[in-house]
Amino acid sequence: MITGDFSNTNPTELVGYLDKMVGVAISAPTARVEPNIALQIPETCCICLGVFGGGTGYQNYKTTFFYKRAISSDTITLKLKKDGVQVATITDNTYGTYYDFGTWTAHTGQEHYKVFIIDWDLVYTGLGEGVYEIDADHVIIGDSYTETSQQFRLHQYSDYRADGTTVFQWTQNGRIRGAEYNYQDMNITQYIRVDGRFASWNPSLEKDEVIYSNYERIQVQDEIINSYEFESRLVDSVISKLLINDMMLADEIIVSDFNMFNHRQDYVGLRLRQDEVSIEELAYSDKAVLNLKFTDKIKDQIKQK
């Protein structure tokens, strides 16, 4: 075999392409930064009573305000505020029913009463939803001060918003000894919506019958007596005192319940008489639970021979 070295006068070029490049970035260490932690207190809702407008009939709501001057020269000016801003001065029936000084004169001292029953449906229609309150600017025997009401959060009525509440209304026309106001012949209705459930329908049967000599029992009269019970959620003393010391002394109490899952859905405008009242005060709390019992005002579930 003969071998030899020869030069390549036409060499082939080397050709290629980059398919993938993998790189790893390495960052230099930096100084440790301590986190800046600030205590942030979340914004809370006002401690408001829920009220409604924009509904139908009993779905809307009213609130009654009483004011009293000392002498005839004193003044009390009512101002309606929405979200902290004055939106109206109450001098007429634009937003409810307004009773000025001198409306009642039959009993001594009543001429000094001023009463305003705010109709939240009128407020909703005219001013819309919001947080409302009434400022009463007093000038009493030369001294000036402002009395601010409870705040009310006004919404358009819906079954879901009203769920879990009960509305009571009552009219006092008598005198409660020890009370600030004499209600005789005033015919003023008061209203309050309370978180709680009106239920526990407890009918009982009362029978009046004759037993003859053959021991046969003959019906004379049978009657169904309906009783009910309201149990509140936690309420403060302003509500409990109003219900116990005022409402439970009324001749008639009208109840409408808004609990969506009640066994009966016809607790609307029930005319009742009070039966029992009790209160459970809780340890380590300024709230309490009310238990109120009622029976029908009208006893018409009667069958006679």
C-alpha positions as CSV (number, residue, x, y, z in Angstrom):
1,M,0.0,0.0,0.0
2,I,1.3,3.4,-1.0
3,T,0.4,6.4,1.3
4,G,0.9,10.2,0.9
5,D,-0.1,13.6,2.3
6,F,-1.9,15.9,-0.2
7,S,-3.3,19.5,0.5
8,N,-7.1,20.2,0.2
9,T,-7.4,23.1,-2.2
10,N,-11.2,23.4,-1.6
11,P,-11.9,22.9,2.1
12,T,-15.6,22.7,3.4
13,E,-16.7,25.6,5.6
14,L,-17.8,24.8,9.1
15,V,-21.5,25.9,9.5
16,G,-23.7,25.8,12.7
17,Y,-26.5,27.6,14.7
18,L,-27.3,28.4,18.3
19,D,-30.1,26.1,19.5
20,K,-30.5,27.2,23.2
21,M,-28.6,29.4,25.6
22,V,-29.2,28.9,29.3
23,G,-28.1,31.7,31.6
24,V,-28.2,32.1,35.4
25,A,-28.3,35.6,36.8
26,I,-26.5,35.9,40.1
27,S,-27.5,39.1,42.1
28,A,-25.1,40.6,44.6
29,P,-26.5,40.6,48.2
30,T,-28.0,43.8,49.5
31,A,-28.5,45.2,53.0
32,R,-31.5,43.8,54.9
33,V,-34.4,46.3,55.0
34,E,-36.7,46.1,58.1
35,P,-40.5,46.1,57.1
36,N,-42.4,49.3,58.0
37,I,-45.4,48.1,60.0
38,A,-48.2,50.6,60.8
39,L,-51.3,49.9,62.8
40,Q,-54.3,50.7,60.7
41,I,-57.7,50.9,62.3
42,P,-60.3,50.0,59.7
43,E,-63.1,52.5,59.1
44,T,-66.2,51.4,60.9
45,C,-69.9,52.0,60.2
46,C,-71.9,54.3,62.3
47,I,-73.9,52.8,65.2
48,C,-77.1,53.3,63.3
49,L,-80.6,52.2,63.4
50,G,-81.7,50.8,60.0
51,V,-84.7,52.5,58.4
52,F,-86.3,52.1,55.0
53,G,-88.1,54.0,52.3
54,G,-89.1,53.2,48.7
55,G,-91.2,50.3,49.8
56,T,-94.9,49.8,49.9
57,G,-97.1,50.5,52.9
58,Y,-95.9,48.8,56.1
59,Q,-92.4,48.2,54.5
60,N,-91.6,51.9,54.9
61,Y,-90.8,53.2,58.3
62,K,-91.3,56.2,60.6
63,T,-89.7,57.6,63.8
64,T,-91.3,59.8,66.4
65,F,-89.3,62.6,68.1
66,F,-90.5,64.5,71.2
67,Y,-89.2,67.8,72.4
68,K,-90.2,70.1,75.3
69,R,-89.5,73.7,76.2
70,A,-89.6,75.3,79.7
71,I,-91.3,78.6,79.0
72,S,-93.1,80.2,76.1
73,S,-90.1,82.3,75.1
74,D,-87.9,79.3,74.6
75,T,-87.2,78.0,71.1
76,I,-86.3,74.6,69.6
77,T,-85.2,74.5,66.0
78,L,-85.0,71.1,64.2
79,K,-82.4,70.5,61.5
80,L,-82.2,67.4,59.4
81,K,-78.6,66.3,58.5
82,K,-77.5,63.8,55.9
83,D,-73.9,62.4,56.2
84,G,-73.1,65.2,58.6
85,V,-74.3,68.0,56.4
86,Q,-77.5,70.0,57.1
87,V,-80.1,69.4,54.3
88,A,-83.3,70.8,55.7
89,T,-84.8,72.8,58.6
90,I,-88.0,71.1,59.8
91,T,-90.9,73.6,59.9
92,D,-93.6,71.7,58.0
93,N,-94.8,68.3,56.7
94,T,-92.3,68.0,53.9
95,Y,-90.5,65.0,55.5
96,G,-93.1,63.8,57.9
97,T,-95.8,65.1,60.3
98,Y,-94.8,68.2,62.2
99,Y,-96.5,69.4,65.4
100,D,-95.4,72.8,66.6
101,F,-95.7,74.3,70.1
102,G,-99.3,74.9,71.0
103,T,-100.8,72.0,69.1
104,W,-102.1,70.5,72.4
105,T,-103.6,72.6,75.1
106,A,-106.1,70.3,76.9
107,H,-103.6,69.4,79.7
108,T,-101.2,71.6,81.5
109,G,-97.7,71.6,80.0
110,Q,-98.7,70.1,76.7
111,E,-98.6,73.5,75.0
112,H,-94.8,73.3,75.4
113,Y,-94.5,70.1,73.4
114,K,-93.0,69.9,69.9
115,V,-93.3,66.5,68.0
116,F,-92.0,65.4,64.7
117,I,-92.8,62.1,63.1
118,I,-90.3,61.6,60.3
119,D,-91.5,59.6,57.3
120,W,-88.4,57.9,55.9
121,D,-90.1,57.2,52.6
122,L,-90.5,61.0,52.1
123,V,-86.9,61.5,53.0
124,Y,-85.8,58.7,50.7
125,T,-87.8,60.1,47.8
126,G,-86.5,63.6,48.3
127,L,-83.0,63.2,49.6
128,G,-82.0,59.6,48.9
129,E,-80.0,57.0,50.9
130,G,-77.6,58.0,53.6
131,V,-76.9,58.4,57.3
132,Y,-79.4,60.8,58.8
133,E,-79.8,62.5,62.2
134,I,-81.8,65.4,63.6
135,D,-80.2,68.2,65.5
136,A,-82.4,70.1,67.9
137,D,-81.0,73.6,68.7
138,H,-82.4,74.6,72.1
139,V,-82.6,78.0,73.6
140,I,-84.0,77.3,77.0
141,I,-84.2,80.1,79.5
142,G,-81.3,81.9,77.8
143,D,-79.0,78.8,77.6
144,S,-78.2,77.4,74.2
145,Y,-77.3,73.8,73.4
146,T,-77.8,71.2,70.6
147,E,-79.4,67.8,71.2
148,T,-78.4,65.3,68.5
149,S,-80.5,62.3,67.8
150,Q,-79.5,58.7,67.2
151,Q,-78.2,58.2,63.7
152,F,-80.3,56.4,61.1
153,R,-79.0,54.6,58.0
154,L,-81.6,55.0,55.3
155,H,-81.8,52.4,52.5
156,Q,-84.4,51.5,49.9
157,Y,-86.5,48.7,51.3
158,S,-85.8,45.1,50.4
159,D,-86.8,41.8,52.0
160,Y,-83.2,40.9,52.5
161,R,-82.2,44.2,54.2
162,A,-85.2,44.0,56.6
163,D,-84.7,40.4,57.4
164,G,-84.2,39.7,61.1
165,T,-86.1,42.7,62.3
166,T,-89.5,43.4,63.9
167,V,-91.4,46.7,63.9
168,F,-93.6,47.8,66.8
169,Q,-96.0,50.7,66.8
170,W,-98.2,52.0,69.6
171,T,-100.3,55.0,70.6
172,Q,-100.3,56.3,74.1
173,N,-103.3,58.4,75.1
174,G,-102.9,58.2,78.9
175,R,-100.5,59.5,81.5
176,I,-97.6,57.4,82.7
177,R,-96.6,58.5,86.2
178,G,-92.9,59.4,86.3
179,A,-92.7,59.8,82.5
180,E,-91.3,63.0,80.9
181,Y,-94.4,63.5,78.7
182,N,-98.1,63.5,79.4
183,Y,-99.7,61.6,76.5
184,Q,-103.3,62.3,77.5
185,D,-105.4,62.9,74.4
186,M,-102.3,63.5,72.2
187,N,-103.0,60.5,69.9
188,I,-99.3,60.3,68.9
189,T,-98.1,57.0,67.4
190,Q,-94.5,55.8,68.2
191,Y,-92.5,53.4,66.1
192,I,-89.4,51.3,66.6
193,R,-87.6,48.6,64.5
194,V,-85.7,46.1,66.6
195,D,-83.4,43.3,65.7
196,G,-85.0,40.1,66.7
197,R,-87.7,37.6,65.9
198,F,-91.4,37.7,66.6
199,A,-92.6,34.1,66.5
200,S,-93.4,31.2,68.9
201,W,-97.1,31.1,67.9
202,N,-98.7,29.2,70.7
203,P,-102.4,28.6,70.3
204,S,-104.4,27.1,73.1
205,L,-108.0,25.7,73.1
206,E,-110.5,26.8,75.8
207,K,-113.7,24.8,75.9
208,D,-117.0,25.5,77.5
209,E,-119.4,22.5,77.4
210,V,-122.3,20.8,79.1
211,I,-122.3,17.2,80.3
212,Y,-125.7,15.7,80.4
213,S,-127.0,12.9,82.6
214,N,-126.0,10.3,80.0
215,Y,-122.4,11.7,80.2
216,E,-122.6,13.1,76.7
217,R,-120.5,16.3,76.3
218,I,-122.2,19.0,74.3
219,Q,-120.2,22.0,73.0
220,V,-121.4,25.4,74.2
221,Q,-118.4,27.5,73.1
222,D,-114.8,26.7,71.9
223,E,-112.2,29.4,71.6
224,I,-108.6,29.5,70.3
225,I,-106.3,31.8,72.3
226,N,-103.2,32.9,70.4
227,S,-100.1,33.9,72.2
228,Y,-96.8,35.0,70.7
229,E,-93.2,35.8,71.8
230,F,-90.6,38.3,70.7
231,E,-87.0,37.7,71.5
232,S,-84.6,40.5,70.7
233,R,-81.0,40.3,69.8
234,L,-78.6,42.4,71.9
235,V,-80.1,45.9,72.5
236,D,-78.9,48.9,74.5
237,S,-80.7,50.5,77.3
238,V,-82.3,53.3,75.2
239,I,-84.3,50.6,73.3
240,S,-85.0,48.4,76.3
241,K,-86.3,51.3,78.4
242,L,-88.5,52.6,75.6
243,L,-90.1,49.2,75.0
244,I,-90.6,48.2,78.7
245,N,-91.4,51.5,80.3
246,D,-93.5,53.0,77.4
247,M,-94.6,50.5,74.8
248,M,-95.6,47.7,77.2
249,L,-98.0,50.1,78.9
250,A,-99.9,50.9,75.7
251,D,-103.5,49.7,75.3
252,E,-102.7,48.2,71.9
253,I,-99.4,47.2,70.2
254,I,-99.2,46.7,66.4
255,V,-96.5,44.3,65.3
256,S,-95.1,43.5,61.8
257,D,-92.3,40.9,61.5
258,F,-89.8,40.9,58.7
259,N,-88.0,37.6,59.4
260,M,-88.0,35.8,56.0
261,F,-87.9,32.2,57.5
262,N,-90.7,32.5,60.0
263,H,-93.2,29.7,60.1
264,R,-96.0,32.2,59.5
265,Q,-95.5,35.0,57.0
266,D,-98.7,36.9,58.0
267,Y,-97.3,38.7,61.0
268,V,-98.2,42.0,59.5
269,G,-100.2,44.6,61.4
270,L,-101.1,42.2,64.2
271,R,-103.1,44.0,66.9
272,L,-101.9,42.7,70.3
273,R,-102.0,43.1,74.0
274,Q,-99.0,42.6,76.1
275,D,-98.8,39.6,78.4
276,E,-95.3,39.3,80.0
277,V,-92.0,41.0,79.9
278,S,-88.5,39.9,80.9
279,I,-84.9,41.0,80.3
280,E,-81.6,39.1,80.4
281,E,-78.7,41.3,81.2
282,L,-75.3,39.9,80.0
283,A,-72.1,39.8,82.1
284,Y,-69.4,42.0,80.7
285,S,-71.7,43.7,78.2
286,D,-73.8,46.9,78.2
287,K,-76.4,45.1,76.1
288,A,-79.3,42.9,77.0
289,V,-81.8,40.5,75.5
290,L,-85.6,41.3,75.8
291,N,-88.3,38.7,75.9
292,L,-91.8,40.0,75.3
293,K,-95.0,38.0,75.2
294,F,-98.3,39.0,73.7
295,T,-101.9,37.8,73.1
296,D,-104.4,38.8,70.4
297,K,-106.1,42.2,71.0
298,I,-109.2,40.9,69.1
299,K,-110.5,37.6,70.4
300,D,-112.6,36.4,67.5
301,Q,-111.5,32.8,67.1
302,I,-114.7,31.6,68.8
303,K,-117.2,28.9,67.8
304,Q,-120.6,29.0,69.6
305,K,-123.6,26.7,69.3
